[in-house]
Amino acid sequence: MQLTTATPALGKLGAAVGWGVQITELVSEIIGEPVFFGHSLAGPFGELAWIGASADASAWDRTQEALNKDPRYLASLDEGTPNFEGGSGSVILARRVA
């Protein structure tokens, strides 16, 4: 599972949510898997979150490779950056151990 979070910049909540929906749909299209988009219920105000799941580490690697090769994805990241507080993004990778 991958959990990605980012906090919208002051005055950019609406733009960040709109971009969040767009990037979620694009990533789902590219990787052929659903991605969940929502907001944190605790933590920084307005923090947005994306959750995706992969069957295993090699599937996650294939997902990342597909995203990094897609110019639409890379361009969308550049377009969305101004909507978020610098340095607020984080990515957590987790796997089931039992």
N, CA, C and O atoms as a GROMACS GRO file, in nm:
protein
  392
    1MET      N    1   0.084  -0.117   0.000
    1MET     CA    2   0.000   0.000   0.000
    1MET      C    3   0.089   0.124   0.000
    1MET      O    4   0.194   0.126   0.063
    2GLN      N    5   0.045   0.224  -0.070
    2GLN     CA    6   0.115   0.352  -0.072
    2GLN      C    7   0.017   0.459  -0.025
    2GLN      O    8  -0.094   0.470  -0.077
    3LEU      N    9   0.060   0.537   0.073
    3LEU     CA   10  -0.017   0.651   0.121
    3LEU      C   11   0.063   0.776   0.090
    3LEU      O   12   0.176   0.792   0.137
    4THR      N   13   0.005   0.864   0.011
    4THR     CA   14   0.068   0.991  -0.024
    4THR      C   15  -0.017   1.102   0.034
    4THR      O   16  -0.140   1.101   0.019
    5THR      N   17   0.046   1.198   0.102
    5THR     CA   18  -0.028   1.312   0.158
    5THR      C   19   0.040   1.442   0.119
    5THR      O   20   0.160   1.446   0.093
    6ALA      N   21  -0.039   1.549   0.115
    6ALA     CA   22   0.014   1.683   0.090
    6ALA      C   23  -0.086   1.784   0.145
    6ALA      O   24  -0.207   1.759   0.147
    7THR      N   25  -0.035   1.899   0.189
    7THR     CA   26  -0.118   2.002   0.248
    7THR      C   27  -0.133   2.120   0.150
    7THR      O   28  -0.033   2.175   0.104
    8PRO      N   29  -0.256   2.157   0.118
    8PRO     CA   30  -0.277   2.270   0.027
    8PRO      C   31  -0.216   2.399   0.081
    8PRO      O   32  -0.212   2.422   0.202
    9ALA      N   33  -0.169   2.481  -0.011
    9ALA     CA   34  -0.117   2.614   0.024
    9ALA      C   35  -0.234   2.702   0.068
    9ALA      O   36  -0.349   2.676   0.033
   10LEU      N   37  -0.204   2.805   0.144
   10LEU     CA   38  -0.304   2.899   0.192
   10LEU      C   39  -0.380   2.957   0.072
   10LEU      O   40  -0.320   3.010  -0.021
   11GLY      N   41  -0.511   2.947   0.076
   11GLY     CA   42  -0.594   3.000  -0.031
   11GLY      C   43  -0.605   2.911  -0.153
   11GLY      O   44  -0.661   2.952  -0.255
   12LYS      N   45  -0.551   2.789  -0.145
   12LYS     CA   46  -0.549   2.700  -0.262
   12LYS      C   47  -0.624   2.569  -0.239
   12LYS      O   48  -0.609   2.475  -0.317
   13LEU      N   49  -0.705   2.561  -0.134
   13LEU     CA   50  -0.774   2.435  -0.104
   13LEU      C   51  -0.860   2.388  -0.221
   13LEU      O   52  -0.851   2.271  -0.260
   14GLY      N   53  -0.941   2.476  -0.277
   14GLY     CA   54  -1.027   2.437  -0.389
   14GLY      C   55  -0.947   2.389  -0.509
   14GLY      O   56  -0.981   2.288  -0.570
   15ALA      N   57  -0.842   2.462  -0.543
   15ALA     CA   58  -0.757   2.424  -0.656
   15ALA      C   59  -0.687   2.291  -0.628
   15ALA      O   60  -0.673   2.208  -0.718
   16ALA      N   61  -0.643   2.271  -0.504
   16ALA     CA   62  -0.574   2.148  -0.468
   16ALA      C   63  -0.668   2.027  -0.477
   16ALA      O   64  -0.628   1.921  -0.525
   17VAL      N   65  -0.791   2.044  -0.430
   17VAL     CA   66  -0.888   1.934  -0.438
   17VAL      C   67  -0.920   1.903  -0.584
   17VAL      O   68  -0.926   1.787  -0.623
   18GLY      N   69  -0.942   2.007  -0.666
   18GLY     CA   70  -0.970   1.985  -0.808
   18GLY      C   71  -0.856   1.912  -0.877
   18GLY      O   72  -0.879   1.818  -0.953
   19TRP      N   73  -0.733   1.955  -0.850
   19TRP     CA   74  -0.618   1.887  -0.907
   19TRP      C   75  -0.608   1.745  -0.853
   19TRP      O   76  -0.572   1.652  -0.926
   20GLY      N   77  -0.639   1.728  -0.724
   20GLY     CA   78  -0.633   1.594  -0.663
   20GLY      C   79  -0.724   1.495  -0.733
   20GLY      O   80  -0.686   1.380  -0.754
   21VAL      N   81  -0.843   1.539  -0.768
   21VAL     CA   82  -0.936   1.453  -0.841
   21VAL      C   83  -0.878   1.418  -0.978
   21VAL      O   84  -0.881   1.302  -1.020
   22GLN      N   85  -0.825   1.518  -1.048
   22GLN     CA   86  -0.769   1.495  -1.182
   22GLN      C   87  -0.652   1.399  -1.179
   22GLN      O   88  -0.645   1.308  -1.261
   23ILE      N   89  -0.558   1.417  -1.084
   23ILE     CA   90  -0.441   1.330  -1.081
   23ILE      C   91  -0.481   1.188  -1.040
   23ILE      O   92  -0.421   1.090  -1.085
   24THR      N   93  -0.582   1.177  -0.954
   24THR     CA   94  -0.630   1.044  -0.914
   24THR      C   95  -0.685   0.969  -1.035
   24THR      O   96  -0.654   0.852  -1.055
   25GLU      N   97  -0.765   1.036  -1.114
   25GLU     CA   98  -0.822   0.972  -1.234
   25GLU      C   99  -0.712   0.936  -1.333
   25GLU      O  100  -0.716   0.828  -1.393
   26LEU      N  101  -0.614   1.024  -1.351
   26LEU     CA  102  -0.505   0.997  -1.444
   26LEU      C  103  -0.422   0.879  -1.398
   26LEU      O  104  -0.391   0.791  -1.478
   27VAL      N  105  -0.385   0.876  -1.271
   27VAL     CA  106  -0.304   0.764  -1.220
   27VAL      C  107  -0.380   0.633  -1.234
   27VAL      O  108  -0.322   0.533  -1.275
   28SER      N  109  -0.507   0.632  -1.200
   28SER     CA  110  -0.588   0.510  -1.215
   28SER      C  111  -0.589   0.462  -1.359
   28SER      O  112  -0.581   0.342  -1.386
   29GLU      N  113  -0.600   0.556  -1.453
   29GLU     CA  114  -0.598   0.522  -1.595
   29GLU      C  115  -0.463   0.461  -1.635
   29GLU      O  116  -0.459   0.359  -1.704
   30ILE      N  117  -0.354   0.523  -1.592
   30ILE     CA  118  -0.221   0.478  -1.631
   30ILE      C  119  -0.189   0.340  -1.574
   30ILE      O  120  -0.136   0.254  -1.644
   31ILE      N  121  -0.220   0.320  -1.446
   31ILE     CA  122  -0.180   0.194  -1.382
   31ILE      C  123  -0.287   0.085  -1.390
   31ILE      O  124  -0.259  -0.031  -1.361
   32GLY      N  125  -0.408   0.122  -1.430
   32GLY     CA  126  -0.514   0.023  -1.444
   32GLY      C  127  -0.564  -0.031  -1.310
   32GLY      O  128  -0.619  -0.141  -1.304
   33GLU      N  129  -0.548   0.046  -1.205
   33GLU     CA  130  -0.592   0.008  -1.071
   33GLU      C  131  -0.661   0.128  -1.006
   33GLU      O  132  -0.628   0.242  -1.038
   34PRO      N  133  -0.756   0.102  -0.917
   34PRO     CA  134  -0.820   0.215  -0.849
   34PRO      C  135  -0.726   0.281  -0.749
   34PRO      O  136  -0.640   0.216  -0.689
   35VAL      N  137  -0.743   0.411  -0.732
   35VAL     CA  138  -0.671   0.489  -0.633
   35VAL      C  139  -0.776   0.565  -0.554
   35VAL      O  140  -0.868   0.622  -0.612
   36PHE      N  141  -0.764   0.567  -0.421
   36PHE     CA  142  -0.856   0.638  -0.334
   36PHE      C  143  -0.802   0.779  -0.311
   36PHE      O  144  -0.682   0.797  -0.288
   37PHE      N  145  -0.890   0.878  -0.317
   37PHE     CA  146  -0.853   1.017  -0.289
   37PHE      C  147  -0.948   1.072  -0.185
   37PHE      O  148  -1.070   1.057  -0.198
   38GLY      N  149  -0.894   1.134  -0.082
   38GLY     CA  150  -0.978   1.192   0.021
   38GLY      C  151  -0.898   1.292   0.103
   38GLY      O  152  -0.794   1.340   0.059
   39HIS      N  153  -0.945   1.322   0.222
   39HIS     CA  154  -0.873   1.414   0.308
   39HIS      C  155  -0.852   1.351   0.445
   39HIS      O  156  -0.930   1.266   0.487
   40SER      N  157  -0.748   1.393   0.512
   40SER     CA  158  -0.718   1.343   0.645
   40SER      C  159  -0.822   1.394   0.744
   40SER      O  160  -0.873   1.505   0.731
   41LEU      N  161  -0.853   1.312   0.841
   41LEU     CA  162  -0.946   1.353   0.947
   41LEU      C  163  -0.871   1.406   1.068
   41LEU      O  164  -0.931   1.460   1.161
   42ALA      N  165  -0.740   1.390   1.067
   42ALA     CA  166  -0.655   1.444   1.173
   42ALA      C  167  -0.526   1.490   1.105
   42ALA      O  168  -0.497   1.451   0.992
   43GLY      N  169  -0.450   1.570   1.174
   43GLY     CA  170  -0.326   1.620   1.115
   43GLY      C  171  -0.345   1.761   1.064
   43GLY      O  172  -0.437   1.831   1.107
   44PRO      N  173  -0.260   1.804   0.972
   44PRO     CA  174  -0.268   1.942   0.921
   44PRO      C  175  -0.404   1.970   0.857
   44PRO      O  176  -0.459   1.885   0.787
   45PHE      N  177  -0.456   2.090   0.880
   45PHE     CA  178  -0.585   2.129   0.823
   45PHE      C  179  -0.580   2.119   0.671
   45PHE      O  180  -0.489   2.171   0.607
   46GLY      N  181  -0.680   2.052   0.614
   46GLY     CA  182  -0.693   2.043   0.469
   46GLY      C  183  -0.605   1.939   0.404
   46GLY      O  184  -0.609   1.924   0.282
   47GLU      N  185  -0.526   1.866   0.482
   47GLU     CA  186  -0.435   1.767   0.422
   47GLU      C  187  -0.512   1.670   0.334
   47GLU      O  188  -0.616   1.616   0.374
   48LEU      N  189  -0.460   1.648   0.215
   48LEU     CA  190  -0.522   1.555   0.120
   48LEU      C  191  -0.442   1.425   0.117
   48LEU      O  192  -0.323   1.423   0.148
   49ALA      N  193  -0.511   1.316   0.081
   49ALA     CA  194  -0.445   1.186   0.084
   49ALA      C  195  -0.487   1.101  -0.036
   49ALA      O  196  -0.602   1.104  -0.080
   50TRP      N  197  -0.392   1.025  -0.086
   50TRP     CA  198  -0.414   0.928  -0.193
   50TRP      C  199  -0.366   0.793  -0.142
   50TRP      O  200  -0.260   0.783  -0.082
   51ILE      N  201  -0.446   0.689  -0.166
   51ILE     CA  202  -0.408   0.554  -0.124
   51ILE      C  203  -0.420   0.462  -0.244
   51ILE      O  204  -0.522   0.459  -0.312
   52GLY      N  205  -0.314   0.388  -0.268
   52GLY     CA  206  -0.312   0.289  -0.374
   52GLY      C  207  -0.255   0.159  -0.320
   52GLY      O  208  -0.178   0.160  -0.224
   53ALA      N  209  -0.292   0.049  -0.381
   53ALA     CA  210  -0.245  -0.081  -0.335
   53ALA      C  211  -0.182  -0.157  -0.451
   53ALA      O  212  -0.227  -0.146  -0.566
   54SER      N  213  -0.079  -0.232  -0.419
   54SER     CA  214  -0.014  -0.320  -0.516
   54SER      C  215  -0.006  -0.459  -0.457
   54SER      O  216   0.001  -0.476  -0.335
   55ALA      N  217  -0.007  -0.558  -0.543
   55ALA     CA  218  -0.005  -0.697  -0.496
   55ALA      C  219   0.124  -0.731  -0.422
   55ALA      O  220   0.124  -0.807  -0.325
   56ASP      N  221   0.235  -0.673  -0.468
   56ASP     CA  222   0.364  -0.700  -0.406
   56ASP      C  223   0.464  -0.593  -0.451
   56ASP      O  224   0.428  -0.502  -0.526
   57ALA      N  225   0.587  -0.604  -0.405
   57ALA     CA  226   0.688  -0.501  -0.434
   57ALA      C  227   0.717  -0.489  -0.584
   57ALA      O  228   0.738  -0.378  -0.633
   58SER      N  229   0.719  -0.599  -0.655
   58SER     CA  230   0.748  -0.590  -0.798
   58SER      C  231   0.633  -0.523  -0.873
   58SER      O  232   0.656  -0.451  -0.970
   59ALA      N  233   0.510  -0.544  -0.828
   59ALA     CA  234   0.395  -0.476  -0.890
   59ALA      C  235   0.404  -0.327  -0.861
   59ALA      O  236   0.372  -0.246  -0.949
   60TRP      N  237   0.446  -0.288  -0.740
   60TRP     CA  238   0.463  -0.148  -0.708
   60TRP      C  239   0.570  -0.085  -0.797
   60TRP      O  240   0.554   0.026  -0.846
   61ASP      N  241   0.680  -0.158  -0.818
   61ASP     CA  242   0.786  -0.109  -0.906
   61ASP      C  243   0.734  -0.086  -1.048
   61ASP      O  244   0.768   0.014  -1.110
   62ARG      N  245   0.652  -0.177  -1.099
   62ARG     CA  246   0.595  -0.162  -1.233
   62ARG      C  247   0.504  -0.039  -1.240
   62ARG      O  248   0.503   0.034  -1.339
   63THR      N  249   0.429  -0.018  -1.134
   63THR     CA  250   0.341   0.100  -1.126
   63THR      C  251   0.422   0.228  -1.134
   63THR      O  252   0.389   0.318  -1.211
   64GLN      N  253   0.528   0.236  -1.055
   64GLN     CA  254   0.612   0.355  -1.054
   64GLN      C  255   0.680   0.377  -1.189
   64GLN      O  256   0.692   0.491  -1.235
   65GLU      N  257   0.723   0.269  -1.252
   65GLU     CA  258   0.786   0.280  -1.384
   65GLU      C  259   0.686   0.334  -1.486
   65GLU      O  260   0.720   0.421  -1.567
   66ALA      N  261   0.563   0.283  -1.483
   66ALA     CA  262   0.461   0.329  -1.577
   66ALA      C  263   0.432   0.478  -1.557
   66ALA      O  264   0.418   0.552  -1.654
   67LEU      N  265   0.422   0.521  -1.432
   67LEU     CA  266   0.395   0.662  -1.404
   67LEU      C  267   0.510   0.751  -1.450
   67LEU      O  268   0.489   0.855  -1.512
   68ASN      N  269   0.632   0.710  -1.419
   68ASN     CA  270   0.748   0.793  -1.452
   68ASN      C  271   0.776   0.801  -1.602
   68ASN      O  272   0.849   0.889  -1.646
   69LYS      N  273   0.719   0.710  -1.679
   69LYS     CA  274   0.736   0.714  -1.824
   69LYS      C  275   0.623   0.790  -1.895
   69LYS      O  276   0.631   0.815  -2.015
   70ASP      N  277   0.520   0.826  -1.821
   70ASP     CA  278   0.404   0.889  -1.883
   70ASP      C  279   0.417   1.041  -1.876
   70ASP      O  280   0.413   1.098  -1.766
   71PRO      N  281   0.431   1.109  -1.991
   71PRO     CA  282   0.450   1.254  -1.989
   71PRO      C  283   0.329   1.330  -1.932
   71PRO      O  284   0.345   1.439  -1.878
   72ARG      N  285   0.210   1.273  -1.943
   72ARG     CA  286   0.091   1.339  -1.887
   72ARG      C  287   0.100   1.345  -1.735
   72ARG      O  288   0.064   1.446  -1.673
   73TYR      N  289   0.148   1.238  -1.675
   73TYR     CA  290   0.163   1.233  -1.530
   73TYR      C  291   0.266   1.335  -1.483
   73TYR      O  292   0.242   1.411  -1.390
   74LEU      N  293   0.380   1.335  -1.548
   74LEU     CA  294   0.488   1.426  -1.510
   74LEU      C  295   0.445   1.572  -1.526
   74LEU      O  296   0.474   1.655  -1.440
   75ALA      N  297   0.376   1.603  -1.635
   75ALA     CA  298   0.328   1.740  -1.656
   75ALA      C  299   0.223   1.777  -1.551
   75ALA      O  300   0.220   1.891  -1.504
   76SER      N  301   0.138   1.683  -1.514
   76SER     CA  302   0.036   1.711  -1.415
   76SER      C  303   0.097   1.739  -1.278
   76SER      O  304   0.047   1.824  -1.204
   77LEU      N  305   0.204   1.669  -1.244
   77LEU     CA  306   0.272   1.697  -1.117
   77LEU      C  307   0.323   1.841  -1.115
   77LEU      O  308   0.309   1.912  -1.015
   78ASP      N  309   0.383   1.884  -1.227
   78ASP     CA  310   0.432   2.021  -1.235
   78ASP      C  311   0.317   2.122  -1.221
   78ASP      O  312   0.333   2.225  -1.155
   79GLU      N  313   0.204   2.092  -1.283
   79GLU     CA  314   0.089   2.182  -1.278
   79GLU      C  315   0.030   2.191  -1.137
   79GLU      O  316  -0.018   2.298  -1.097
   80GLY      N  317   0.031   2.082  -1.064
   80GLY     CA  318  -0.030   2.079  -0.932
   80GLY      C  319   0.056   2.136  -0.821
   80GLY      O  320   0.004   2.175  -0.716
   81THR      N  321   0.186   2.141  -0.841
   81THR     CA  322   0.279   2.183  -0.735
   81THR      C  323   0.244   2.316  -0.670
   81THR      O  324   0.250   2.326  -0.548
   82PRO      N  325   0.208   2.422  -0.746
   82PRO     CA  326   0.179   2.551  -0.682
   82PRO      C  327   0.060   2.549  -0.586
   82PRO      O  328   0.041   2.643  -0.509
   83ASN      N  329  -0.020   2.443  -0.590
   83ASN     CA  330  -0.138   2.434  -0.504
   83ASN      C  331  -0.106   2.385  -0.363
   83ASN      O  332  -0.195   2.382  -0.278
   84PHE      N  333   0.019   2.345  -0.337
   84PHE     CA  334   0.054   2.282  -0.211
   84PHE      C  335   0.167   2.354  -0.139
   84PHE      O  336   0.252   2.417  -0.202
   85GLU      N  337   0.166   2.342  -0.006
   85GLU     CA  338   0.275   2.396   0.075
   85GLU      C  339   0.404   2.323   0.040
   85GLU      O  340   0.406   2.200   0.034
   86GLY      N  341   0.510   2.397   0.016
   86GLY     CA  342   0.638   2.336  -0.013
   86GLY      C  343   0.683   2.245   0.101
   86GLY      O  344   0.676   2.283   0.218
   87GLY      N  345   0.727   2.127   0.068
   87GLY     CA  346   0.778   2.033   0.167
   87GLY      C  347   0.671   1.959   0.246
   87GLY      O  348   0.704   1.883   0.337
   88SER      N  349   0.543   1.979   0.213
   88SER     CA  350   0.438   1.913   0.290
   88SER      C  351   0.407   1.772   0.242
   88SER      O  352   0.339   1.697   0.313
   89GLY      N  353   0.454   1.735   0.126
   89GLY     CA  354   0.422   1.604   0.072
   89GLY      C  355   0.498   1.492   0.141
   89GLY      O  356   0.614   1.509   0.179
   90SER      N  357   0.432   1.378   0.156
   90SER     CA  358   0.500   1.260   0.210
   90SER      C  359   0.443   1.137   0.143
   90SER      O  360   0.329   1.134   0.098
   91VAL      N  361   0.527   1.034   0.138
   91VAL     CA  362   0.486   0.906   0.083
   91VAL      C  363   0.524   0.798   0.185
   91VAL      O  364   0.638   0.793   0.231
   92ILE      N  365   0.428   0.714   0.219
   92ILE     CA  366   0.453   0.604   0.309
   92ILE      C  367   0.421   0.475   0.234
   92ILE      O  368   0.314   0.461   0.176
   93LEU      N  369   0.515   0.383   0.237
   93LEU     CA  370   0.493   0.250   0.179
   93LEU      C  371   0.476   0.154   0.295
   93LEU      O  372   0.554   0.154   0.390
   94ALA      N  373   0.373   0.071   0.287
   94ALA     CA  374   0.347  -0.026   0.394
   94ALA      C  375   0.318  -0.161   0.331
   94ALA      O  376   0.266  -0.170   0.219
   95ARG      N  377   0.350  -0.265   0.405
   95ARG     CA  378   0.315  -0.399   0.358
   95ARG      C  379   0.264  -0.481   0.474
   95ARG      O  380   0.300  -0.457   0.589
   96ARG      N  381   0.183  -0.573   0.442
   96ARG     CA  382   0.126  -0.661   0.544
   96ARG      C  383   0.233  -0.761   0.588
   96ARG      O  384   0.303  -0.819   0.505
   97VAL      N  385   0.245  -0.779   0.718
   97VAL     CA  386   0.345  -0.874   0.770
   97VAL      C  387   0.281  -0.994   0.836
   97VAL      O  388   0.349  -1.092   0.866
   98ALA      N  389   0.153  -0.989   0.860
   98ALA     CA  390   0.086  -1.105   0.921
   98ALA      C  391  -0.056  -1.113   0.873
   98ALA      O  392  -0.129  -1.204   0.912
   0.00000   0.00000   0.00000
